[in-house]
Amino acid sequence: MTSTLAQTFAEFATGLADKQVPDAVRDAAAWHVVDSIGVSIAGASPHEESGQAARRLASKWRGDGATIFGINQKVRPELAALVNGSLAQALEMDDKHGSSLARPGSTVVPAVLAVAEERNASFREVITAVTIGYEVMIRLGFVGGDRFLERGYHTSSLIGSFGAAAAVGRLIGATPQQIVDAMGICGTFASGIQESTRTGSTSKILHGGWGAHAGILAIDLAQSGITGPGSVFEGKFGFFQTHLTPVKGELDFAKAAAGFGSRWYLPETAYKPYPCCQLLHAFIEACKQLLAQFKRDGISLDQITRISCQLAEPGLTLVTEPKDRKKAPQTPHEARFSLMFGVASALVYGDVGLETFRVDRLGNQKVLKLAALVEASVDPDSDYPAHCPAILEIEVAGKTYRSHVLHHPGCPEAPLSKDDVLDKFARNAGWLFGDATREVGAEIAATPERDTMRTVVKRLGEAGVTVLSGAMA
């Protein structure tokens, strides 16, 4: 009898030995843990709306279990996963795998770290569980591709819980059948709409947290005796048929089930250098290239008369509509999903960082003037979602400057180095750890696998307290 995809995932999750994960994959998993913790801490900053909300929730949900990063307060593990996953996605800097559109850093990692801290699991167990979660979530993303985005769904909350359930199931010693049941339960929990990207509301940041939270709940429910359909993926009323009918093209379950233990996708997952929608990242790089040419030719931004961007659907609609709001975003979250604002900001400031999308920058008249000039159209040759390429043309005094960036930064063809990841960690967590931030990130990556997750969290808490105490002295 042929196994269902849920059974294949469960067998992989329970049967994979620590030593079967290649050293390079384990190393990559550790660095993605560093990145995930860093982006959660960035979202927890008191300067951010997400950080302010997280503090209110931490106070309300206070209890034993796991730590909310950046706040250093404990709540129940499933709630810590919800908050940390949401914080990781709050500033749009969580990692993302290309063609699967999976974002395991804000779903799988927060779930594993929360449960591992509660259970005092070893870092070895954490790394294996994280690896399992990435591999499951990414493969599931291959089945749907960009079709969820076309429907207005978001993959983090749709498929994140499945990866989180596989990872947490492994961590706590669930049986294969319990993980299958949890997958079925995750199908019931699957949700997440993109409308907030059009309105500037912040509910979208919950998608990462929901994926992490729902995965833990699903495992708990399965271990308590609640069952789920083993045909959750293939069934007539299963996950894909209900969310994608009428289905365009084929659902490639064979690719999702292939290569476990021999083909590893985790190391291909991209770190995101900029705090905005990944569709904007190659355009930011293109802006930097053209700014260098402007400097060479003595061109000022005041001379620009036209800005043209080409990118693929369904991403084009996501970052350009409704046009009036995208050209003059009213909230930080709305700005992070505005191609117009992102391109204009990169041209005016020369780069894009955490401060770019804060409230005090939204009214910059130089940025808004350039944003009004940005027009966008479809790139018919884009290989999205494998990559997020950018074609940028800027017309100045009758001359057209053009840049075509084929690969978004962070992808396998344009990877970020470990130093780049530490630089990003320093930008994200510097408000908490001060001058020692880079060292803190490096210490997480170098954690001996015999150490426990509680030890890691304790070190983070002590580093943050030291900096805060020094600032108050």
C-alpha positions in Angstrom: 0.0 0.0 0.0 1.3 3.4 -1.0 2.0 5.8 1.9 0.3 9.1 2.1 2.4 12.2 2.2 1.6 12.6 5.9 2.8 9.1 6.6 6.0 9.8 4.6 6.6 13.0 6.6 6.0 11.1 9.9 8.3 8.3 9.0 11.1 10.8 8.2 10.5 12.8 11.4 10.7 9.7 13.7 13.2 7.7 11.8 16.0 10.2 11.1 19.0 9.7 13.3 21.1 12.7 14.4 24.2 11.4 12.7 22.3 11.1 9.4 22.1 14.9 9.1 25.3 16.0 7.4 27.5 18.4 9.3 27.0 21.1 6.7 23.2 20.9 7.1 23.5 20.9 10.9 25.7 24.0 10.7 23.2 25.7 8.4 20.4 24.9 10.9 22.3 26.5 13.7 22.8 29.7 11.7 19.1 29.8 10.9 18.4 29.5 14.6 20.7 32.5 15.1 18.8 34.4 12.4 15.4 33.5 13.8 16.3 34.6 17.3 17.7 37.9 15.9 14.6 38.8 13.9 12.4 37.9 16.8 14.4 40.3 19.0 14.1 43.0 16.3 10.4 42.6 16.3 10.4 42.8 20.2 12.1 46.3 20.1 10.1 48.8 22.2 10.4 51.1 19.1 8.2 48.7 17.1 4.4 48.3 17.3 5.0 44.5 17.5 7.3 44.9 20.5 4.8 47.0 22.4 2.0 44.5 21.7 4.3 41.6 22.8 5.0 43.3 26.1 1.3 43.6 26.8 0.7 40.0 25.9 3.6 38.8 28.0 2.2 40.6 31.0 -1.2 39.1 30.4 0.0 35.5 29.6 2.8 35.3 32.2 3.5 31.8 33.3 6.0 28.9 33.2 7.3 27.4 30.0 9.3 29.3 27.4 10.9 32.7 26.9 9.6 35.5 24.7 12.9 36.7 23.1 13.8 40.4 23.6 11.4 40.6 26.6 12.9 37.8 28.7 9.6 36.8 30.2 8.1 33.3 30.2 4.7 32.1 29.0 3.4 28.7 28.1 5.4 27.2 25.2 2.6 27.3 22.7 2.1 31.0 23.5 5.8 31.7 23.4 5.9 30.1 19.9 2.9 32.3 18.9 4.6 35.5 20.0 8.1 34.7 18.9 6.9 33.6 15.5 4.9 36.7 15.1 7.8 38.9 16.2 10.1 37.1 13.7 7.7 38.0 10.9 6.8 41.5 12.2 9.6 43.3 10.2 9.6 40.9 7.2 13.1 39.7 7.9 12.5 36.0 8.6 14.1 33.5 6.2 12.4 32.2 3.1 13.0 29.3 0.7 12.7 30.2 -2.9 10.4 28.1 -5.0 8.5 26.6 -2.1 7.7 30.1 -0.6 8.2 28.4 2.8 9.3 30.6 5.8 10.4 28.1 8.4 12.4 30.6 10.4 9.2 32.2 11.8 7.3 28.9 12.1 9.4 25.9 12.7 12.2 27.5 14.7 10.0 29.3 17.3 8.0 26.2 17.8 11.0 24.0 18.4 12.8 26.5 20.6 9.8 27.0 22.9 9.2 23.3 23.4 12.9 22.6 23.7 13.3 25.2 26.5 10.3 23.8 28.4 11.7 20.3 28.1 15.3 21.3 28.6 16.2 19.5 25.4 19.8 19.5 24.1 20.9 21.7 21.3 21.6 18.4 19.3 17.9 17.6 19.6 17.0 21.2 18.6 19.1 21.1 15.5 17.7 17.7 14.3 14.2 18.8 15.0 14.7 22.2 13.2 16.2 20.3 10.2 13.2 18.0 10.0 10.7 20.9 10.2 12.5 22.8 7.4 12.6 19.8 5.1 8.9 19.0 5.6 7.7 22.6 5.3 9.8 23.3 2.2 8.7 20.1 0.4 5.0 20.8 1.2 5.5 24.3 -0.3 6.6 22.6 -3.6 3.2 21.1 -4.0 1.3 24.4 -3.9 4.0 26.7 -5.3 2.8 30.3 -5.9 -0.8 29.2 -6.3 -1.7 30.0 -2.6 -0.4 33.6 -3.1 -2.6 33.9 -6.2 -5.6 33.2 -4.0 -4.6 35.7 -1.4 -3.4 33.1 1.1 -0.1 33.2 3.0 2.1 30.2 3.2 3.5 30.8 6.7 0.2 30.0 8.4 -1.0 27.6 5.8 1.9 25.2 5.7 4.0 26.3 8.7 2.0 24.2 11.2 2.8 21.0 9.3 6.5 21.6 9.5 6.2 22.7 13.1 4.2 19.6 14.0 6.8 17.3 12.4 9.6 19.0 14.2 8.0 19.2 17.6 6.7 15.6 17.2 10.3 14.5 16.8 11.5 16.6 19.7 9.0 15.1 22.2 9.1 11.5 20.9 5.7 11.3 19.3 4.9 8.2 17.4 4.5 8.1 13.6 0.7 7.8 13.9 0.5 10.7 16.3 2.4 12.9 13.8 0.1 11.7 11.0 -2.9 12.7 13.2 -1.2 16.0 14.0 -0.8 16.7 10.3 -4.6 16.0 9.8 -5.3 18.4 12.7 -3.0 21.0 11.1 -5.2 20.8 8.0 -8.1 22.0 10.1 -6.0 24.9 11.5 -4.7 26.0 8.1 -5.5 29.7 7.5 -4.0 33.1 6.7 -5.1 35.8 4.3 -3.0 38.5 2.7 -5.6 41.4 2.8 -3.6 43.1 5.5 -0.8 43.8 3.0 -3.3 46.0 1.1 -4.6 47.9 4.1 -1.5 48.3 6.3 -3.0 46.4 9.3 -0.6 44.2 11.3 -2.5 41.0 11.5 -0.3 39.4 8.8 2.6 39.2 11.3 0.6 36.6 13.2 1.0 34.1 10.3 4.4 33.0 11.4 3.3 32.7 15.0 0.1 30.9 14.1 2.1 28.3 12.1 4.3 27.7 15.1 1.5 27.8 17.7 -0.8 25.5 15.7 1.9 22.9 15.1 2.4 22.6 18.9 -1.3 22.4 19.5 -1.8 19.8 16.9 0.9 17.5 18.5 -0.6 18.0 21.9 -4.1 17.2 20.6 -2.9 14.1 18.8 -1.1 12.8 21.8 -4.3 13.3 23.8 -6.3 11.1 21.5 -7.7 13.4 18.8 -7.2 11.9 15.4 -6.8 13.5 12.0 -7.2 12.3 8.4 -4.1 10.6 7.0 -5.2 11.8 3.6 -5.1 15.4 4.7 -3.0 16.4 1.7 -4.4 14.1 -1.1 -8.0 13.9 -0.1 -11.0 15.3 -1.9 -11.8 17.5 1.1 -8.1 17.7 2.1 -5.8 20.7 2.5 -4.9 21.3 -1.2 -8.3 20.6 -2.8 -10.1 22.9 -0.4 -7.7 25.8 -0.6 -6.8 25.6 -4.4 -9.9 24.3 -6.2 -10.2 24.6 -9.1 -6.6 23.5 -9.1 -4.4 24.9 -11.8 -2.0 22.3 -13.1 -0.8 19.3 -11.2 -0.2 18.9 -7.5 3.3 17.3 -7.4 3.1 15.1 -4.4 5.9 12.9 -5.7 8.5 15.8 -5.4 7.3 16.5 -1.9 7.9 12.9 -0.9 11.3 12.4 -2.7 14.8 12.6 -1.5 14.4 12.5 2.3 17.7 11.9 3.9 19.7 12.5 0.7 18.5 15.8 -0.7 18.6 18.7 1.8 16.8 22.0 1.1 17.5 23.7 4.4 20.9 25.2 3.3 19.2 26.8 0.3 16.9 28.8 2.4 17.6 32.5 2.0 18.4 34.9 4.8 16.6 38.2 4.2 18.9 41.3 4.5 16.2 43.9 4.3 13.1 44.5 6.6 10.5 44.4 3.8 8.8 42.1 1.4 11.4 39.9 -0.4 10.0 41.0 -3.7 11.6 44.4 -3.0 15.1 43.1 -2.2 16.5 42.8 -5.7 15.1 46.3 -6.5 17.0 47.7 -3.6 20.2 46.2 -5.0 19.3 47.6 -8.4 18.9 51.1 -6.8 22.3 50.8 -5.3 23.8 50.0 -8.7 22.1 52.9 -10.4 23.0 55.3 -7.6 26.7 54.5 -8.3 26.1 55.3 -12.0 24.4 58.6 -11.0 27.4 59.5 -8.9 29.7 58.8 -11.7 27.7 60.9 -14.2 26.9 63.7 -11.8 23.1 63.0 -11.8 20.9 64.2 -8.9 17.6 62.6 -7.8 15.8 65.8 -8.7 16.5 65.1 -12.4 14.5 61.8 -12.4 11.4 61.9 -14.6 10.4 58.2 -14.7 10.9 55.1 -12.7 9.9 51.7 -14.2 9.9 48.4 -12.4 9.2 45.0 -13.8 8.4 41.9 -11.7 6.3 38.8 -11.8 2.7 38.2 -10.8 1.3 37.4 -8.3 3.9 39.4 -6.5 3.3 42.5 -8.7 -0.2 42.9 -7.4 0.9 42.3 -3.8 3.4 45.2 -3.7 1.7 47.7 -6.1 -2.0 47.7 -5.3 -4.0 49.6 -4.3 -1.8 52.2 -6.0 -2.8 55.2 -4.1 -1.9 53.5 -0.8 1.3 52.0 -2.1 2.6 55.3 -3.3 1.9 57.0 0.0 1.7 54.3 2.7 0.3 55.4 6.0 1.6 52.6 8.3 5.0 50.9 8.7 3.5 47.5 7.7 1.9 49.0 4.6 5.3 50.6 3.6 7.1 47.2 3.9 4.8 45.9 1.1 5.1 49.0 -1.1 7.4 48.6 -4.2 7.0 52.4 -4.7 8.1 53.4 -1.2 10.9 50.8 -1.1 12.5 51.9 -4.3 12.1 55.6 -3.5 13.6 55.1 0.0 16.6 53.2 -1.4 17.2 56.0 -3.9 16.9 58.8 -1.3 18.8 57.1 1.6 21.1 54.8 -0.4 20.1 51.8 1.6 17.1 50.3 3.4 17.2 49.4 7.1 15.0 49.1 10.2 14.5 52.8 10.4 13.3 53.1 6.8 9.8 52.0 7.6 9.2 53.7 10.9 6.5 56.3 11.3 8.8 59.3 11.2 10.1 58.3 7.7 6.7 57.8 6.1 6.1 61.5 5.4 9.5 62.2 3.8 8.6 64.4 0.9 11.6 63.5 -1.2 10.7 59.8 -0.9 7.0 60.4 -1.6 7.9 62.5 -4.7 10.0 59.7 -6.2 7.4 57.1 -5.1 4.8 58.9 -7.2 7.0 58.4 -10.3 7.2 54.6 -9.9 5.2 52.5 -12.3 5.2 48.7 -12.5 4.5 46.1 -15.1 4.9 42.3 -15.5 8.3 40.8 -16.2 7.4 38.0 -18.7 10.7 36.3 -18.3 10.9 36.2 -14.5 11.6 32.8 -12.9 9.6 33.6 -9.8 9.1 32.0 -7.3 12.5 30.3 -7.6 13.9 33.9 -7.5 12.6 37.4 -7.1 14.4 39.2 -9.9 14.1 42.9 -10.6 14.2 45.1 -13.7 14.6 48.7 -12.8 14.7 51.6 -15.4 15.2 55.2 -14.4 14.9 58.0 -16.9 17.0 61.1 -16.3 17.3 64.0 -18.7 16.4 61.8 -21.7 18.7 59.0 -20.8 17.6 55.7 -19.4 19.6 53.9 -16.7 18.8 50.2 -16.4 19.6 47.4 -13.9 18.5 43.8 -14.1 19.2 41.9 -10.9 18.5 38.2 -11.6 18.9 36.9 -8.0 17.6 38.4 -4.8 20.2 38.7 -2.1 20.4 35.7 0.2 19.4 33.1 -2.3 21.9 30.3 -3.2 23.2 32.3 -6.2 23.7 35.5 -4.1 24.2 34.1 -0.6 24.8 36.0 2.6 28.0 34.9 4.4 28.1 34.1 8.0 29.6 37.5 8.6 26.6 39.0 6.8 24.3 37.0 9.1 26.1 38.3 12.2 25.9 41.8 10.8 22.2 41.4 10.4 21.9 39.9 13.9 23.8 43.0 15.2 21.4 45.4 13.5 18.4 43.5 14.8 19.5 42.8 18.3 21.8 45.7 19.0 19.1 47.6 20.9 19.2 44.7 23.5 22.8 43.5 23.5 24.7 46.7 22.6 28.4 46.4 21.5 28.4 42.7 22.4 25.6 41.8 19.9 27.8 40.2 17.2 29.5 38.1 19.8 26.2 36.9 21.2 25.1 35.8 17.7 28.4 34.0 17.2 28.0 32.2 20.5 24.6 30.9 19.6 25.9 29.5 16.3 28.8 27.8 18.2 26.7 26.3 20.9 28.0 22.8 21.8 25.3 20.3 20.9 25.5 18.8 24.4 24.3 22.1 25.9 20.6 22.5 26.6 18.2 25.1 25.2 17.7 26.5 28.7 21.4 27.2 28.8 21.2 29.1 25.5 18.2 31.1 26.7 19.9 31.9 30.0 23.0 33.3 28.2 20.8 35.5 26.1 18.9 36.8 29.2 22.2 37.5 31.0 23.7 39.3 28.0 20.6 41.5 27.7 20.5 42.2 31.5 24.2 43.2 31.5 23.7 45.8 28.7 20.5 47.2 30.3 22.2 47.4 33.7 25.2 49.2 32.2 22.9 51.7 30.4 21.1 52.5 33.7 24.4 52.9 35.7 
